[in-house]
Amino acid sequence: MVDVAAVARGVLLVMRFIVFGLTLGITLISFQAYQKRRTERLQYAFLGFAFISMGVAVSSVITQLGAGASQLSLTFFQMAEAVPFIIGFSMLYLSLYR
Protein backbone atom coordinates (compact mmCIF):
# COMPACT_ATOMS: atom_id res chain seq x y z
CA MET A 1 0.00 0.00 0.00
CA VAL A 2 1.22 3.52 -0.82
CA ASP A 3 2.04 5.77 2.11
CA VAL A 4 0.29 8.99 1.10
CA ALA A 5 2.07 11.05 3.76
CA ALA A 6 5.49 9.93 2.49
CA VAL A 7 4.55 10.76 -1.09
CA ALA A 8 3.26 14.19 0.00
CA ARG A 9 6.52 14.88 1.89
CA GLY A 10 8.49 13.90 -1.20
CA VAL A 11 6.42 16.19 -3.43
CA LEU A 12 6.85 19.02 -0.93
CA LEU A 13 10.62 18.49 -0.91
CA VAL A 14 10.73 18.66 -4.71
CA MET A 15 8.61 21.81 -4.66
CA ARG A 16 10.98 23.44 -2.17
CA PHE A 17 13.96 22.62 -4.39
CA ILE A 18 12.13 24.15 -7.36
CA VAL A 19 11.40 27.36 -5.42
CA PHE A 20 15.01 27.58 -4.26
CA GLY A 21 16.26 26.94 -7.80
CA LEU A 22 14.03 29.67 -9.18
CA THR A 23 15.24 32.18 -6.59
CA LEU A 24 18.85 31.30 -7.36
CA GLY A 25 18.11 31.68 -11.06
CA ILE A 26 16.65 35.15 -10.70
CA THR A 27 19.56 36.10 -8.43
CA LEU A 28 22.03 34.96 -11.10
CA ILE A 29 20.17 36.85 -13.83
CA SER A 30 20.11 40.03 -11.75
CA PHE A 31 23.84 39.64 -11.01
CA GLN A 32 24.60 39.28 -14.72
CA ALA A 33 22.54 42.39 -15.46
CA TYR A 34 24.45 44.26 -12.77
CA GLN A 35 27.78 43.11 -14.25
CA LYS A 36 26.80 44.45 -17.70
CA ARG A 37 25.51 47.80 -16.50
CA ARG A 38 26.84 48.75 -13.11
CA THR A 39 24.00 50.93 -11.93
CA GLU A 40 22.89 51.48 -8.38
CA ARG A 41 19.38 50.22 -9.19
CA LEU A 42 20.67 46.90 -10.54
CA GLN A 43 22.95 46.52 -7.54
CA TYR A 44 20.01 46.94 -5.16
CA ALA A 45 17.93 44.49 -7.23
CA PHE A 46 20.71 41.89 -7.15
CA LEU A 47 21.17 42.26 -3.40
CA GLY A 48 17.41 42.06 -2.89
CA PHE A 49 17.12 38.81 -4.81
CA ALA A 50 20.17 37.41 -3.02
CA PHE A 51 18.60 38.06 0.39
CA ILE A 52 15.27 36.62 -0.75
CA SER A 53 17.13 33.48 -1.89
CA MET A 54 18.74 33.32 1.53
CA GLY A 55 15.33 33.66 3.15
CA VAL A 56 13.96 30.77 1.08
CA ALA A 57 16.91 28.60 2.10
CA VAL A 58 16.53 29.47 5.78
CA SER A 59 12.79 28.87 5.55
CA SER A 60 13.36 25.36 4.20
CA VAL A 61 15.85 24.54 6.95
CA ILE A 62 13.56 25.88 9.66
CA THR A 63 10.68 23.81 8.35
CA GLN A 64 12.82 20.69 8.63
CA LEU A 65 14.00 21.59 12.15
CA GLY A 66 10.57 22.68 13.32
CA ALA A 67 9.26 19.20 14.08
CA GLY A 68 11.73 18.58 16.91
CA ALA A 69 12.21 22.10 18.23
CA SER A 70 10.56 23.67 21.25
CA GLN A 71 8.04 26.45 20.73
CA LEU A 72 10.43 29.15 21.96
CA SER A 73 13.32 28.07 19.75
CA LEU A 74 10.93 27.73 16.80
CA THR A 75 9.80 31.31 17.38
CA PHE A 76 13.41 32.54 17.31
CA PHE A 77 14.07 30.53 14.14
CA GLN A 78 11.03 32.11 12.50
CA MET A 79 12.22 35.57 13.53
CA ALA A 80 15.59 34.80 11.95
CA GLU A 81 13.76 33.62 8.85
CA ALA A 82 11.98 36.96 8.47
CA VAL A 83 15.16 39.07 8.52
CA PRO A 84 16.49 38.09 5.05
CA PHE A 85 13.03 38.62 3.55
CA ILE A 86 12.75 42.07 5.14
CA ILE A 87 16.18 43.08 3.84
CA GLY A 88 15.56 41.53 0.43
CA PHE A 89 12.23 43.19 -0.20
CA SER A 90 13.59 46.50 1.13
CA MET A 91 16.42 46.29 -1.40
CA LEU A 92 13.94 45.56 -4.20
CA TYR A 93 11.90 48.55 -3.09
CA LEU A 94 15.02 50.71 -3.22
CA SER A 95 15.87 49.41 -6.70
CA LEU A 96 12.49 50.57 -7.97
CA TYR A 97 12.34 53.97 -6.30
CA ARG A 98 15.93 55.24 -6.28
C-alpha positions in Angstrom: 0.0 0.0 0.0 1.2 3.5 -0.8 2.0 5.8 2.1 0.3 9.0 1.1 2.1 11.1 3.8 5.5 9.9 2.5 4.6 10.8 -1.1 3.3 14.2 0.0 6.5 14.9 1.9 8.5 13.9 -1.2 6.4 16.2 -3.4 6.9 19.0 -0.9 10.6 18.5 -0.9 10.7 18.7 -4.7 8.6 21.8 -4.7 11.0 23.4 -2.2 14.0 22.6 -4.4 12.1 24.2 -7.4 11.4 27.4 -5.4 15.0 27.6 -4.3 16.3 26.9 -7.8 14.0 29.7 -9.2 15.2 32.2 -6.6 18.9 31.3 -7.4 18.1 31.7 -11.1 16.7 35.1 -10.7 19.6 36.1 -8.4 22.0 35.0 -11.1 20.2 36.8 -13.8 20.1 40.0 -11.7 23.8 39.6 -11.0 24.6 39.3 -14.7 22.5 42.4 -15.5 24.5 44.3 -12.8 27.8 43.1 -14.3 26.8 44.4 -17.7 25.5 47.8 -16.5 26.8 48.8 -13.1 24.0 50.9 -11.9 22.9 51.5 -8.4 19.4 50.2 -9.2 20.7 46.9 -10.5 22.9 46.5 -7.5 20.0 46.9 -5.2 17.9 44.5 -7.2 20.7 41.9 -7.2 21.2 42.3 -3.4 17.4 42.1 -2.9 17.1 38.8 -4.8 20.2 37.4 -3.0 18.6 38.1 0.4 15.3 36.6 -0.8 17.1 33.5 -1.9 18.7 33.3 1.5 15.3 33.7 3.1 14.0 30.8 1.1 16.9 28.6 2.1 16.5 29.5 5.8 12.8 28.9 5.6 13.4 25.4 4.2 15.8 24.5 6.9 13.6 25.9 9.7 10.7 23.8 8.4 12.8 20.7 8.6 14.0 21.6 12.2 10.6 22.7 13.3 9.3 19.2 14.1 11.7 18.6 16.9 12.2 22.1 18.2 10.6 23.7 21.3 8.0 26.5 20.7 10.4 29.1 22.0 13.3 28.1 19.7 10.9 27.7 16.8 9.8 31.3 17.4 13.4 32.5 17.3 14.1 30.5 14.1 11.0 32.1 12.5 12.2 35.6 13.5 15.6 34.8 12.0 13.8 33.6 8.9 12.0 37.0 8.5 15.2 39.1 8.5 16.5 38.1 5.0 13.0 38.6 3.6 12.7 42.1 5.1 16.2 43.1 3.8 15.6 41.5 0.4 12.2 43.2 -0.2 13.6 46.5 1.1 16.4 46.3 -1.4 13.9 45.6 -4.2 11.9 48.6 -3.1 15.0 50.7 -3.2 15.9 49.4 -6.7 12.5 50.6 -8.0 12.3 54.0 -6.3 15.9 55.2 -6.3 
